[in-house]
Amino acid sequence: MTEDRRRLIASLEIVTGAGIILFWIAFFTVGMAPENPPPGYFAYELSFPLPDGLMSVLLIAAGILLMKDRQPARILSLIGAGALIFLGLLDCSFNLQNGIYMASVLDLVINALINAWCVGFGLFTAIVVGKSLK
């Protein structure tokens, strides 16, 4: 992995981890739920702060260690990538099954971008970092 790619992934891991933390702060303070949430919406969403928080800490730690080119960084980055892919696919599945994408244009754009970022960045990181372990 080139130094530029390593630094890019590290920076994006830190920003992604911080962004997820900020999302949960906004969720609980600003109220980011759809106007008419489907049954089970809050039970589903409220199961995520703990695992998302741990994943965020993992991504930030991986990013900092990757920035410094420390040994455990690549393994932590792969774990974080897998967690991001799982999160993005799980959210996408829930949103499709429960009409969240169709609640409003804003819900569609925000949720689709978040889901695409999680899956896309997770896959990118897994591929690039995975190749560097050979």
Secondary structure, 3 states (H helix, E strand, C coil): CCHHHHHHHHHHHHHHHHHHHHHHHHHHHHHCCCCCCCCCHHHHHCCCHHHHHHHHHHHHHHHHHHHCCCCCHHHHHHHHHHHHHHHHHHHHHHHHHCCCCCCCHHHHHHHHHHHHHHHHHHHHHHHHHHHHCC
